[in-house]
Amino acid sequence: MVINDMKNCGYHQNRFKDNPEEELFALAWDNLNRTYHNDTIDYLMSDDNNTPTQATQKEREVAATVIQWLGSPCGKFFLEELGYVKR
């Protein structure tokens, strides 16, 4: 499933059908940036972390791709190596 209305979408959305965890991570990231934290990526890309800047589309895509990757088997292994496990 490719999510066309995502503002913060990453690359490789074609993997969602075979790896639904990636889709969950991607949707959570997009939702976080759209609603709850009002563009977290803009704060992450700011020079002082207090004044949001307008993240570029490329910055949004790269961040979203990394977040999506955390839901992949490799990304989950990375998180597990740090002590994070799914409850």
N, C-alpha and C positions, 0 to 999 in steps of 0.2 A: 504494500500500500504506500503510495507516494502522497505526502501531505502537501498539497499545493498552497494552502493558505498560511503555512508557517512563515513567520517573519524571520525566525532564527533557525533556518534549516541548514543542515550540513550536507556533505556529499554522501553518496552510496545509500540513499534511501531505498534503493532496490533490494537491499539486504533485509528489510523489515519483514518480508513474508517468511523468510527462513530463520530469522532471529528476532522474535518479538521483544526481547529485552532491550535491544538497541532502540526500537521504536518507543518503548516506555521512557528510556533516558532522554530521547530526542523530544518527546512531547512534554516531559517535565521541564526541560530546559527552556523550551519555547514558552510554556505557560509561566514559568518564573519571570522571564523577561517581559512578557506582555502584561502581567497582572500584578502579582504579589510584590515584587521588588521594583517594578517600574524601570525596566531596562538595566538589569544587573550588568550586562556587558558594557554599557556606557560608563558605569562606575569603574569597572575593571580596567577599561582602556584610558581612564583619565590620568592625568599627571599626578594629581594629589590624592586620589581615591575619595575625594569629597565632592568634587564638582564634576558632574557627569558631562562627558563629551559625546558627540554623535559618532558612534562606532561605524566604520565603513561596512559595506556589505561583505567584503572579503573577510574582515575581522569577525563578523557575525558567522560567516560560513565556517571559518577555521575553528572558532570556539565551539560551535554546534557539532562539528565533526568530531572533535576530541571528546566532548560529552557523550555523543552517540557511541563512540568507540568504547567507552567505559562499560557499556552494556553488552559488548561483544565477548566471546569466550576469552580472547586475549586481554581485553580490558578488565574483565572480572578476575582473571588470574592476577593481574597487576594489583587490583584492589585487595585480593586475598593475601598476596605477599606482604601487604602493608597492615594486615590484620582485620580488614573489613570483610564481613561475610553477610550474605543475605539472610534475613530472619524469616 
